[in-house]
Amino acid sequence: MNLIKPENLKPSSVIAIVSVAGNIEDSAALKKAREYFENRGFGVKIFAPQNSCGYLSGDDMKRLECLHAAFADSSVDAVIAARGGYGSLRIVKNVDRALIKNNPKIFAGYSDITALLLMMWKKTGLMTFHAPMACSDFGAGVSRFTEQNFFETLKNGFSSASLERSFNGDSARGILWGGNLATVASLCGMDFLPDEEFVFFAEDVNEPVYKIDRMFTQLSNIEQFRRNLKAIVLGDFSGLDDRELFERFIKELALSLNIPVFFGLKSGHERDKLTLPVGLPVSVSNLALKRL
């Protein structure tokens, strides 16, 4: 695949905050996110449905229209999801691939937004970013670590990230791919997996070990996944019911797939989170994730 890299963020860039998933019930967080970016000198545009739809920020068509409008707007340089929650899976198959490919921009989010990150990259070649979101992070008191890494990566490109330890090997390379495990698993049945060798970074929140086992097993039962997977890099799995059991399962998984697994990536639902480019060729060695 020919990777399309969006233009880097600049001091005068215009950021679109787009509501494509869960209901934006906290309007104060949206206001604070807008003020946060404006205080840093960025222009800000809001693309959100006028009326919420229960647990969604709007019906499927309205949320999709917001996403399309942000990419079609020639003044917009970066598109940042307002929040996750749920809803991306309901619109992902109807995203206008030609529009995205012909108007490449930074697209950032995590959690439920993982569905859009992976499918945009898969279907258009656009490098997307597993990254903090407007309301969930910048409108809720973003940590210094998250803030610094976000702007460093979007302005200058990803360089490296440190890891804590490894099991069953200490090196691998491939394209960086992944995100929220539950959302990745929800894409099964669609054409979403990489056609080339990849390093799978994964995170999740408030999932018991047996469900994590089920999701990794579901993915591992796909021949394309097993064939191209070169390593697993684990981010935060917040709210685990049994961390010792989780680690035992992960080590069994690594042995069964004959790949290394790495621990300690700052990625997930904790306050400190890295901005990670989906589709970027990387290597993992010496407990560091680095771009090639």
C-alpha positions in Angstrom: 0.0 0.0 0.0 1.2 3.5 -0.8 1.0 5.4 2.5 -0.5 8.9 2.3 1.0 11.1 5.0 -1.1 14.2 5.8 0.6 17.6 6.1 2.1 18.3 9.5 0.2 20.5 12.0 1.4 24.1 11.7 1.0 27.1 14.1 -1.8 28.6 12.0 -3.6 25.3 11.2 -7.4 25.0 11.4 -8.6 22.1 13.5 -12.0 20.6 13.0 -13.7 19.0 16.0 -16.0 16.4 14.7 -18.7 14.4 16.6 -19.0 11.0 14.9 -19.7 8.7 17.9 -21.1 9.2 21.4 -23.4 11.9 22.6 -21.7 15.2 23.5 -23.7 15.7 26.7 -21.0 17.9 28.3 -21.1 21.0 26.2 -18.7 22.6 28.7 -16.0 20.1 27.7 -16.5 21.0 24.0 -16.3 24.7 24.9 -13.1 24.1 26.9 -11.6 22.1 24.0 -12.3 24.9 21.6 -10.8 27.5 23.9 -7.8 25.2 24.5 -6.9 25.1 20.8 -7.7 28.7 20.1 -5.5 29.8 23.0 -2.6 27.9 21.3 -3.3 29.9 18.1 -5.2 27.4 16.1 -8.4 28.1 14.2 -11.3 25.9 15.3 -14.4 24.7 13.5 -17.1 22.5 15.0 -18.9 19.8 13.0 -21.6 18.2 15.1 -25.2 17.2 14.5 -27.8 19.6 15.8 -29.8 17.0 17.7 -28.5 14.0 19.6 -29.9 10.6 19.2 -30.0 8.8 22.5 -26.5 7.5 23.2 -25.3 8.9 19.8 -24.5 12.5 18.9 -26.9 12.2 16.0 -28.3 9.7 13.6 -25.9 7.8 11.4 -26.4 10.0 8.3 -25.9 13.3 10.2 -22.7 12.0 11.9 -21.4 10.8 8.6 -22.2 14.2 7.0 -20.2 15.9 9.7 -17.1 13.8 9.0 -17.4 14.3 5.2 -17.9 18.1 5.7 -14.8 18.4 7.7 -12.7 16.6 5.1 -14.3 18.5 2.3 -13.5 21.9 3.9 -10.4 23.2 2.3 -9.6 25.5 5.2 -9.4 22.5 7.6 -5.9 20.9 8.3 -6.7 18.5 11.0 -9.8 16.5 12.1 -10.0 15.5 15.7 -12.9 13.4 17.1 -14.8 15.0 19.9 -15.1 11.8 21.9 -15.5 8.0 21.5 -18.3 6.0 23.2 -20.1 4.2 20.3 -21.2 4.9 16.8 -18.2 4.7 14.5 -18.9 1.1 13.5 -22.4 2.2 12.2 -21.0 4.6 9.7 -17.6 3.1 8.8 -18.7 1.3 5.6 -20.3 4.4 4.2 -17.3 6.7 4.5 -16.6 8.4 1.1 -13.2 6.9 0.4 -12.5 9.1 -2.6 -13.3 12.2 -0.6 -10.8 11.2 2.1 -8.1 10.1 -0.3 -8.4 13.3 -2.3 -8.4 15.6 0.8 -5.9 14.0 3.1 -5.8 15.5 6.5 -4.7 14.6 10.0 -7.4 12.4 11.5 -7.1 11.7 15.3 -9.0 9.8 17.9 -9.0 6.6 20.0 -11.4 4.1 21.7 -14.5 3.7 19.4 -12.8 5.9 16.8 -10.4 3.0 16.2 -12.9 1.7 13.7 -12.5 4.8 11.5 -8.8 5.0 12.0 -8.2 1.5 10.7 -10.7 1.5 7.9 -9.6 4.9 6.6 -6.1 3.7 6.4 -7.1 0.3 4.9 -9.3 1.8 2.2 -7.5 5.0 1.3 -3.9 4.6 2.5 -4.2 7.7 4.7 -2.0 7.5 7.8 -4.3 8.2 10.8 -3.5 8.8 14.4 -4.5 6.9 17.6 -4.5 10.1 19.7 -6.2 12.1 22.4 -9.6 13.6 21.6 -11.1 17.1 21.9 -13.7 16.7 24.7 -12.3 13.6 26.4 -8.8 15.0 26.8 -8.2 18.6 25.7 -11.6 19.7 27.2 -11.1 17.7 30.4 -7.7 18.8 31.6 -5.1 17.1 29.4 -1.9 15.9 31.0 1.5 17.5 30.1 2.8 14.2 28.7 -0.2 13.7 26.4 -0.1 17.3 25.3 3.6 17.4 24.5 3.6 14.1 22.6 0.5 15.1 20.6 1.9 18.3 19.3 5.5 16.9 18.8 4.1 14.0 16.7 1.7 16.0 14.6 4.1 18.8 14.0 7.3 16.8 13.5 6.3 13.2 13.0 6.5 10.2 15.3 10.0 9.2 16.4 10.0 6.6 19.2 8.2 5.4 22.3 9.7 3.5 25.3 8.5 0.1 26.5 9.0 -1.7 29.8 9.7 -5.4 29.0 9.3 -8.1 26.4 8.5 -11.8 26.3 9.3 -14.5 23.7 11.6 -12.3 21.7 13.0 -8.8 21.7 12.6 -7.5 18.1 10.1 -7.1 15.3 9.2 -4.8 12.5 6.2 -4.0 10.4 3.6 -1.3 10.0 2.1 0.0 13.2 -1.6 -1.0 13.4 -4.2 -1.4 16.1 -6.0 0.5 18.8 -8.9 -0.4 21.1 -9.1 -4.2 21.2 -12.9 -4.4 21.5 -13.3 -2.1 18.6 -10.8 -3.9 16.5 -12.6 -7.2 17.2 -15.9 -5.6 16.2 -14.6 -5.2 12.7 -14.3 -8.9 12.1 -16.3 -9.9 9.0 -15.1 -6.8 7.2 -11.9 -6.2 5.1 -9.9 -4.4 7.7 -6.7 -6.4 8.3 -3.3 -5.3 6.9 -2.1 -7.1 3.8 1.5 -6.6 4.9 3.5 -7.5 8.0 2.3 -5.5 11.1 3.0 -4.7 14.7 -0.3 -4.8 16.6 -0.6 -2.3 19.5 -3.7 -2.9 21.7 -5.4 -1.3 24.6 -8.7 -1.5 26.4 -10.7 -0.4 29.5 -12.9 -2.3 32.0 -12.8 -5.6 30.2 -12.4 -8.8 32.2 -9.7 -11.2 31.2 -12.0 -13.8 29.7 -13.4 -11.2 27.3 -9.8 -10.1 26.4 -9.0 -13.8 25.7 -12.1 -14.1 23.5 -11.2 -11.0 21.4 -7.6 -12.0 20.9 -8.7 -15.5 20.1 -11.3 -14.3 17.6 -8.6 -12.3 15.8 -6.1 -15.1 16.0 -8.5 -17.5 14.3 -8.2 -15.4 11.1 -5.4 -16.7 8.9 -4.5 -13.3 7.5 -4.0 -12.0 11.0 -1.8 -14.9 12.0 0.2 -14.7 8.8 1.1 -11.0 8.9 1.3 -10.4 12.7 4.9 -9.9 13.8 4.5 -8.7 17.4 1.9 -7.5 19.9 2.6 -4.3 21.9 0.4 -3.8 24.9 -0.8 -0.4 26.0 -3.0 0.2 29.1 -5.6 -2.4 30.0 -7.3 -0.3 32.7 -9.7 -1.8 35.1 -8.6 -5.4 34.7 -10.2 -7.9 37.1 -7.1 -10.1 37.4 -3.8 -8.7 36.1 -1.8 -11.9 36.9 -4.3 -14.0 34.9 -4.1 -11.4 32.1 -0.4 -11.7 31.8 -0.5 -15.4 31.9 -2.9 -15.5 29.0 -0.9 -13.0 27.0 2.3 -15.1 27.4 0.4 -18.2 26.3 -0.9 -16.2 23.3 2.6 -15.1 22.3 3.9 -18.7 22.5 1.0 -20.0 20.4 1.5 -17.4 17.7 5.3 -17.6 18.0 5.7 -13.9 18.2 7.2 -11.5 20.8 4.9 -9.5 23.1 6.0 -6.1 24.5 4.5 -4.4 27.6 4.3 -0.8 28.8 3.2 1.3 25.8 1.5 4.5 27.1 -1.6 4.1 25.0 -5.2 3.8 26.2 -7.7 5.4 28.4 -5.4 6.7 31.1 -4.5 10.4 31.2 -1.0 9.9 29.7 -1.3 8.7 26.2 0.9 8.7 23.1 -0.1 9.8 19.7 0.6 6.8 17.4 0.4 6.8 13.6 -1.5 4.0 12.1 0.2 2.6 9.0 3.7 3.9 9.7 6.6 1.4 9.2 8.2 0.7 12.6 10.7 -1.5 14.4 10.6 -2.8 18.0 13.9 -3.5 19.7 15.8 -2.6 22.8 12.5 -1.9 24.5 11.7 1.0 22.1 9.2 1.4 19.3 10.8 3.4 16.5 9.8 4.6 13.1 11.8 3.0 10.2 
